[in-house]
């Protein structure tokens, strides 16, 4: 099953690649309409849009999913129901493809809902309480976006069809469009985990590592960004887009800070995904959909690789994810360490790796345009924080002393995992330049002052020095110097967002229902209904029982009394 799925997806990727090259060279865009049912005047039509963007995204999704399925052959080796896992992954890929090629809101909803549902199934794959809680948080956060898409479907009915792609020109200044754009932005924010819906992404790390590599780094979370890229022409002048800019920059900043406090290997990588999603959303809000799409694709490559390396390390470390137990791994597993370090450096935006091509371009466009100081400072601070937590991670995992146990067996000979990682390593090195040649077919030069041009280098160097210092010093001593306990716990816990989105939402209602249960169900209604009637009857019967057993005169008199009552009742 594994190898069949791998070959199918790999060939699907190659087909998409050749079509993509053909389409982008000739400037083609193909729109299919497949009429499923025609009954009187009612048509049910499935429409498909193939252009360079959908083909390129499909190529990347199928490449990552094929590599992840190949990787799962070894990673999930001891899994009894491996075929079930592979089928879930294939259903996920199918939902993603449906979302990508749809110019129609109904089929977008099918793909969107499929993503949410299968994501839930994959998060609760290892069945325990933590996975269940994470799965419910994921599913319920994504339901908000699903409901928004459903409401958009209702509103777009005003235009007569669900093919939103035809209505961009005359929907531009319509008041209905204002409502639709708001709902689309909320839907994209839930799927791409922007503030205030951020808490589900780190929680979803309860899933198996191949799922994290495919779903929660490169495909599912970018569905929201992709939807906004498709709707970008409508949203560009909207007020909500400015709000999205503000929220996405805050997401980027918040996740960068939280990653520095985190000790769970997968959660650090999840928070870095959140940071990069904030970067994509913010550059999209500034009006550069092509650059956002470019960063989406380059990020998908190195982040999937990063998760796969994390999976190998967790396997080696006897299923321990805490980075404080790790250290010195570069001595024992050099090839995995090579992949981990290159993907980490690509994430930082080190020159000539794939992350540099997109990230540097984004930061230069931010510097080039006239935005306010807060946007500028938060962009560069977040970039510095990315380098900060990356170097902290490298120090903990690669360079410090090994901290697990005296007898250990670290080996680097799992060739199924290594081969799949090398495919992504190759793409992490080359995809940046390859995509920039294809997507930006014209030469571009951004003129900036010397210090502004090198600002990325400055913040990166500063972040790397701080990361090195913190990993040696321990973050607690740094907190004692700079921060109070309350502030550091606020920064550590993602600005209290997981608590607010779980306990915070349900506390009032659960507390109220507990009071109702205690006072009404177990209180007054109990006294005045079942228990109360029982007590009255019991007390009377005890009273009569005492009389009857102790006084024969009263016992006989009661007989006479009853006969008199019956006589009066029946005969008078």
ZAKOL-265395 format. One line per 10 residues: for each residue x, y, z of C-alpha. Coordinates in nm, 3 decimals. Layout:
N
X:Y:Z; ...
***
This chain:
572
0.000:0.000:0.000; 0.282:0.239:0.095; 0.481:0.195:-0.225; 0.173:0.201:-0.449; 0.062:0.529:-0.294; 0.413:0.669:-0.318; 0.445:0.589:-0.690; 0.097:0.718:-0.769; 0.158:1.051:-0.595; 0.508:1.084:-0.736
0.387:1.039:-1.094; 0.098:1.276:-1.024; 0.362:1.528:-0.913; 0.560:1.483:-1.236; 0.247:1.528:-1.451; 0.163:1.845:-1.260; 0.515:1.973:-1.305; 0.514:1.929:-1.684; 0.171:2.087:-1.714; 0.282:2.375:-1.492
0.583:2.447:-1.714; 0.365:2.432:-2.027; 0.096:2.657:-1.876; 0.330:2.923:-1.738; 0.538:2.940:-2.057; 0.227:2.991:-2.272; 0.028:3.197:-2.021; -0.258:2.946:-2.020; -0.549:2.910:-1.781; -0.806:2.634:-1.835
-1.157:2.628:-1.691; -1.353:2.299:-1.708; -1.721:2.256:-1.635; -1.843:1.902:-1.582; -2.222:1.879:-1.581; -2.317:1.606:-1.336; -2.699:1.635:-1.350; -2.926:1.839:-1.574; -3.291:1.817:-1.471; -3.538:2.059:-1.633
-3.375:2.398:-1.571; -3.159:2.284:-1.281; -2.792:2.205:-1.348; -2.546:2.058:-1.101; -2.204:2.146:-1.238; -1.857:2.064:-1.105; -1.606:2.326:-1.222; -1.228:2.296:-1.224; -0.974:2.574:-1.271; -0.625:2.482:-1.386
-0.371:2.762:-1.404; -0.003:2.785:-1.315; -0.082:2.852:-0.948; -0.310:2.552:-0.890; -0.079:2.317:-1.085; 0.229:2.434:-0.895; 0.060:2.398:-0.558; -0.072:2.052:-0.651; 0.279:1.955:-0.756; 0.419:2.055:-0.418
0.138:1.888:-0.221; 0.177:1.561:-0.411; 0.558:1.569:-0.379; 0.549:1.621:-0.001; 0.271:1.364:0.049; 0.450:1.101:-0.162; 0.771:1.152:0.036; 0.583:1.145:0.368; 0.406:0.817:0.275; 0.742:0.665:0.184
0.881:0.788:0.517; 0.581:0.640:0.703; 0.675:0.294:0.575; 0.965:0.302:0.819; 0.837:0.546:1.083; 0.504:0.366:1.134; 0.666:0.024:1.096; 0.524:-0.121:1.417; 0.175:0.015:1.342; -0.078:-0.265:1.292
-0.324:-0.053:1.094; -0.074:0.108:0.858; -0.311:0.080:0.560; -0.576:0.277:0.747; -0.320:0.550:0.813; -0.215:0.561:0.445; -0.581:0.580:0.333; -0.639:0.873:0.570; -0.336:1.053:0.425; -0.458:0.986:0.069
-0.805:1.119:0.156; -0.637:1.428:0.297; -0.441:1.479:-0.026; -0.761:1.435:-0.229; -0.940:1.700:-0.018; -0.647:1.936:-0.063; -0.646:1.887:-0.441; -1.022:1.950:-0.450; -0.968:2.277:-0.263; -0.683:2.385:-0.491
-0.856:2.334:-0.827; -1.197:2.473:-0.729; -1.322:2.806:-0.860; -1.656:2.708:-0.709; -1.754:2.769:-0.348; -1.942:2.438:-0.306; -1.643:2.226:-0.404; -1.419:2.454:-0.195; -1.645:2.374:0.101; -1.616:2.000:0.028
-1.237:2.020:0.022; -1.227:2.256:0.322; -1.452:2.034:0.534; -1.267:1.723:0.422; -0.941:1.879:0.541; -1.090:1.960:0.882; -1.247:1.619:0.932; -0.946:1.413:0.822; -0.717:1.640:1.022; -0.927:1.553:1.329
-0.900:1.180:1.251; -0.522:1.209:1.215; -0.473:1.416:1.532; -0.660:1.156:1.742; -0.477:0.869:1.568; -0.294:0.774:1.890; -0.593:0.741:2.118; -0.543:0.904:2.457; -0.684:1.197:2.648; -0.428:1.449:2.522
-0.490:1.354:2.159; -0.866:1.373:2.211; -0.845:1.722:2.362; -0.613:1.839:2.085; -0.842:1.690:1.821; -1.151:1.857:1.963; -0.972:2.193:1.981; -0.856:2.153:1.620; -1.196:2.045:1.491; -1.394:2.312:1.676
-1.155:2.593:1.576; -1.185:2.483:1.213; -1.565:2.461:1.240; -1.576:2.841:1.272; -1.412:2.867:0.931; -1.648:2.604:0.787; -1.950:2.799:0.908; -1.808:3.116:0.751; -1.769:2.939:0.415; -2.129:2.815:0.443
-2.249:3.170:0.504; -2.043:3.294:0.208; -2.220:3.033:-0.007; -2.554:3.179:0.104; -2.445:3.539:0.031; -2.291:3.459:-0.309; -2.634:3.325:-0.412; -2.721:3.696:-0.461; -2.509:3.689:-0.776; -2.677:3.383:-0.926
-2.401:3.124:-0.916; -2.126:2.995:-0.691; -1.843:3.043:-0.938; -1.700:3.338:-0.748; -1.416:3.370:-0.997; -1.643:3.538:-1.255; -1.767:3.811:-1.023; -1.443:3.981:-0.923; -1.490:4.284:-1.146; -1.840:4.398:-1.058
-1.843:4.269:-0.700; -1.560:4.503:-0.612; -1.755:4.784:-0.440; -2.074:4.599:-0.353; -2.198:4.602:0.009; -2.260:4.224:-0.015; -1.896:4.190:-0.108; -1.802:4.367:0.213; -1.978:4.094:0.415; -1.836:3.815:0.197
-1.480:3.945:0.230; -1.512:3.962:0.610; -1.627:3.600:0.623; -1.357:3.479:0.386; -1.089:3.646:0.599; -1.228:3.489:0.920; -1.236:3.146:0.749; -0.875:3.184:0.634; -0.769:3.296:0.982; -0.914:2.983:1.144
-0.750:2.745:0.898; -0.415:2.927:0.905; -0.424:2.964:1.286; -0.391:3.341:1.318; -0.465:3.520:1.645; -0.716:3.455:1.812; -0.739:3.100:1.667; -0.369:3.013:1.713; -0.394:2.765:1.996; -0.495:2.463:1.788
-0.174:2.439:1.583; 0.070:2.352:1.868; -0.200:2.127:2.021; -0.228:1.934:1.691; 0.128:1.806:1.745; -0.035:1.511:1.925; -0.060:1.358:1.575; 0.208:1.117:1.442; 0.514:1.300:1.305; 0.450:1.217:0.934
0.109:1.385:0.977; 0.275:1.690:1.130; 0.515:1.702:0.834; 0.238:1.685:0.575; -0.068:1.838:0.739; 0.039:2.085:1.003; 0.336:2.238:0.827; 0.289:2.251:0.455; -0.063:2.182:0.332; -0.359:2.216:0.570
-0.240:2.536:0.736; -0.163:2.699:0.402; -0.518:2.637:0.273; -0.629:2.965:0.434; -0.344:3.157:0.270; -0.428:2.996:-0.065; -0.795:3.095:-0.033; -0.696:3.456:0.036; -0.459:3.453:-0.262; -0.750:3.342:-0.481
-0.979:3.612:-0.336; -0.701:3.868:-0.322; -0.833:4.086:-0.605; -1.152:4.154:-0.407; -0.995:4.207:-0.068; -0.710:4.438:-0.155; -0.879:4.767:-0.058; -1.083:4.632:0.231; -1.053:4.763:0.585; -1.049:4.403:0.714
-0.728:4.342:0.524; -0.558:4.605:0.741; -0.695:4.430:1.052; -0.560:4.101:0.915; -0.219:4.267:0.867; -0.219:4.374:1.233; -0.328:4.030:1.361; -0.087:3.835:1.140; 0.212:4.046:1.247; 0.111:3.991:1.611
0.083:3.615:1.541; 0.433:3.617:1.396; 0.569:3.804:1.698; 0.381:3.597:1.957; 0.486:3.260:1.814; 0.849:3.377:1.787; 0.855:3.465:2.157; 0.670:3.149:2.268; 0.907:2.923:2.072; 1.196:3.056:2.281
1.026:2.934:2.598; 0.925:2.593:2.465; 1.110:2.267:2.535; 0.898:2.026:2.328; 1.077:1.966:1.996; 0.761:1.934:1.786; 0.596:2.234:1.951; 0.897:2.454:1.873; 0.865:2.358:1.506; 0.486:2.412:1.520
0.537:2.761:1.659; 0.788:2.836:1.384; 0.520:2.725:1.134; 0.282:2.969:1.301; 0.541:3.243:1.268; 0.587:3.176:0.895; 0.210:3.167:0.843; 0.193:3.510:1.003; 0.462:3.624:0.760; 0.265:3.491:0.459
-0.060:3.647:0.580; 0.101:3.984:0.649; 0.273:4.014:0.309; -0.057:3.908:0.151; -0.236:4.184:0.344; 0.017:4.434:0.212; -0.092:4.343:-0.141; 0.173:4.097:-0.268; -0.006:3.766:-0.335; 0.269:3.631:-0.562
0.536:3.674:-0.295; 0.306:3.515:-0.035; 0.255:3.216:-0.266; 0.631:3.196:-0.328; 0.703:3.187:0.046; 0.421:2.934:0.099; 0.592:2.688:-0.138; 0.950:2.733:-0.019; 0.836:2.711:0.344; 0.645:2.387:0.270
0.968:2.218:0.164; 1.200:2.302:0.450; 0.931:2.273:0.718; 0.826:1.923:0.608; 1.196:1.828:0.616; 1.233:1.979:0.964; 0.944:1.770:1.096; 1.081:1.454:0.937; 1.421:1.511:1.104; 1.239:1.569:1.433
1.058:1.236:1.382; 1.387:1.051:1.332; 1.534:1.212:1.645; 1.224:1.129:1.854; 1.252:0.766:1.735; 1.618:0.754:1.835; 1.555:0.913:2.174; 1.309:0.645:2.280; 1.004:0.864:2.202; 1.121:1.156:2.415
1.046:1.500:2.270; 1.205:1.721:2.535; 1.510:1.897:2.390; 1.676:1.915:2.734; 1.745:1.540:2.711; 1.910:1.575:2.371; 2.251:1.706:2.277; 2.556:1.618:2.073; 2.344:1.439:1.813; 2.562:1.566:1.526
2.831:1.320:1.640; 2.601:1.017:1.618; 2.352:1.084:1.338; 2.541:1.309:1.092; 2.308:1.274:0.793; 1.992:1.351:0.989; 2.176:1.640:1.155; 2.276:1.768:0.811; 1.911:1.773:0.702; 1.800:1.933:1.029
2.062:2.206:1.015; 2.005:2.294:0.650; 1.628:2.315:0.698; 1.682:2.526:1.011; 1.915:2.763:0.827; 1.669:2.783:0.540; 1.403:2.880:0.793; 1.631:3.157:0.922; 1.676:3.292:0.570; 2.050:3.224:0.537
2.162:3.335:0.186; 2.135:3.097:-0.111; 1.900:2.850:0.059; 1.533:2.840:-0.044; 1.403:3.033:0.257; 1.631:3.324:0.176; 1.483:3.383:-0.170; 1.132:3.437:-0.038; 1.198:3.577:0.309; 1.451:3.836:0.199
1.217:3.945:-0.079; 0.931:3.987:0.169; 1.140:4.196:0.410; 1.275:4.411:0.130; 0.924:4.479:0.003; 0.823:4.579:0.357; 1.121:4.817:0.373; 1.049:4.946:0.024; 0.687:5.041:0.090; 0.568:5.323:0.312
0.425:5.144:0.614; 0.430:5.271:0.968; 0.702:5.209:1.223; 0.513:4.941:1.416; 0.479:4.719:1.108; 0.845:4.768:1.024; 0.975:4.699:1.377; 0.753:4.394:1.434; 0.857:4.241:1.099; 1.225:4.270:1.179
1.182:4.170:1.545; 0.998:3.855:1.437; 1.276:3.773:1.190; 1.532:3.815:1.467; 1.326:3.592:1.697; 1.314:3.321:1.427; 1.695:3.308:1.423; 1.694:3.327:1.804; 1.485:3.013:1.862; 1.651:2.828:1.573
1.999:2.875:1.718; 1.869:2.785:2.064; 1.728:2.462:1.914; 2.055:2.384:1.732; 2.254:2.439:2.053; 2.026:2.214:2.258; 1.997:1.934:2.002; 2.331:1.938:1.822; 2.605:2.094:2.033; 2.540:2.059:2.409
2.614:1.734:2.595; 2.396:1.427:2.551; 2.161:1.409:2.849; 1.949:1.096:2.819; 2.113:0.783:2.966; 2.446:0.607:2.987; 2.367:0.327:2.741; 2.219:0.446:2.412; 2.209:0.335:2.054; 2.181:0.615:1.798
2.207:0.496:1.441; 2.172:0.669:1.106; 2.113:0.371:0.881; 1.737:0.389:0.830; 1.761:0.434:0.454; 1.387:0.464:0.387; 1.369:0.768:0.613; 1.698:0.909:0.487; 1.606:0.876:0.118; 1.277:1.054:0.172
1.455:1.329:0.368; 1.717:1.376:0.096; 1.447:1.444:-0.164; 1.320:1.730:0.049; 1.675:1.842:0.130; 1.740:1.877:-0.242; 1.422:2.082:-0.279; 1.506:2.294:0.027; 1.829:2.392:-0.143; 1.696:2.451:-0.493
1.325:2.532:-0.477; 1.385:2.900:-0.395; 1.584:2.981:-0.707; 1.375:2.745:-0.924; 1.050:2.914:-0.818; 1.184:3.269:-0.842; 1.287:3.203:-1.203; 0.943:3.065:-1.284; 0.706:3.287:-1.086; 0.884:3.621:-1.136
0.966:3.593:-1.502; 1.086:3.956:-1.518; 1.405:4.088:-1.355; 1.343:4.281:-1.036; 1.577:4.509:-0.847; 1.487:4.667:-0.514; 1.688:4.982:-0.442; 1.731:5.050:-0.071; 1.981:5.237:0.149; 2.281:5.025:0.247
2.185:4.975:0.614; 1.823:4.899:0.527; 1.938:4.644:0.270; 2.154:4.474:0.532; 1.897:4.504:0.812; 1.802:4.135:0.768; 2.166:4.036:0.822; 2.188:4.259:1.130; 1.882:4.112:1.303; 1.987:3.758:1.205
2.333:3.800:1.358; 2.187:3.957:1.672; 1.929:3.675:1.701; 2.192:3.403:1.657; 2.416:3.557:1.927; 2.120:3.583:2.167; 2.016:3.223:2.091; 2.369:3.102:2.163; 2.381:3.297:2.490; 2.039:3.182:2.610
2.107:2.814:2.538; 2.421:2.835:2.752; 2.272:3.049:3.025; 1.925:2.899:3.072; 1.620:3.111:3.011; 1.531:3.130:3.381; 1.834:3.341:3.470; 1.754:3.569:3.175; 1.400:3.607:3.310; 1.531:3.700:3.653
1.729:3.980:3.494; 1.465:4.118:3.259; 1.111:4.001:3.329; 0.868:3.944:3.613; 0.717:3.600:3.666; 0.374:3.709:3.542; 0.511:3.859:3.222; 0.729:3.558:3.143; 0.437:3.317:3.201; 0.225:3.537:2.972
0.490:3.513:2.697; 0.551:3.144:2.758; 0.186:3.039:2.729; 0.123:3.195:2.385; -0.033:3.503:2.546; -0.278:3.274:2.734; -0.446:3.182:2.406; -0.477:2.803:2.466; -0.643:2.872:2.802; -0.871:3.138:2.659
-0.986:2.928:2.365; -1.062:2.618:2.576; -1.123:2.687:2.944; -1.191:3.058:2.888; -1.483:2.996:2.652; -1.645:2.712:2.844; -1.586:2.820:3.206; -1.882:3.060:3.238; -2.132:2.817:3.082; -2.004:2.511:3.268
-2.000:2.701:3.597; -2.355:2.828:3.542; -2.479:2.480:3.451; -2.309:2.335:3.760; -2.493:2.589:3.980; -2.821:2.505:3.802; -2.760:2.134:3.849; -2.677:2.175:4.217; -2.961:2.412:4.307; -3.240:2.308:4.069
-3.184:1.943:3.970; -3.035:1.828:4.297; -3.205:2.098:4.504; -3.553:2.241:4.472; -3.689:2.009:4.202; -3.568:1.712:4.405; -3.739:1.841:4.720; -4.067:1.920:4.548; -4.087:1.619:4.316; -3.957:1.262:4.354
-3.772:1.274:4.684; -4.020:1.515:4.850; -4.330:1.305:4.768; -4.147:0.992:4.880; -4.056:1.155:5.215; -4.417:1.272:5.280; -4.564:0.926:5.205; -4.294:0.753:5.408; -4.348:0.980:5.710; -4.727:0.929:5.701
-4.695:0.554:5.667; -4.448:0.540:5.960; -4.690:0.751:6.166; -4.986:0.520:6.087; -4.773:0.213:6.141; -4.685:0.325:6.493; -5.053:0.390:6.572; -5.171:0.059:6.432; -4.908:-0.145:6.612; -4.954:0.024:6.953
-5.323:0.106:7.005; -5.585:-0.159:6.918; -5.875:0.080:6.992; -5.752:0.334:6.736; -5.689:0.051:6.486; -6.052:-0.066:6.508; -6.178:0.292:6.510; -5.992:0.361:6.186; -6.172:0.062:6.029; -6.508:0.208:6.130
-6.398:0.550:6.003; -6.298:0.407:5.666; -6.628:0.219:5.635; -6.819:0.538:5.712; -6.623:0.732:5.450; -6.680:0.461:5.187; -7.052:0.440:5.275; -7.089:0.816:5.243; -6.889:0.824:4.922; -7.079:0.546:4.740
-7.434:0.558:4.874; -7.509:0.921:4.938
***
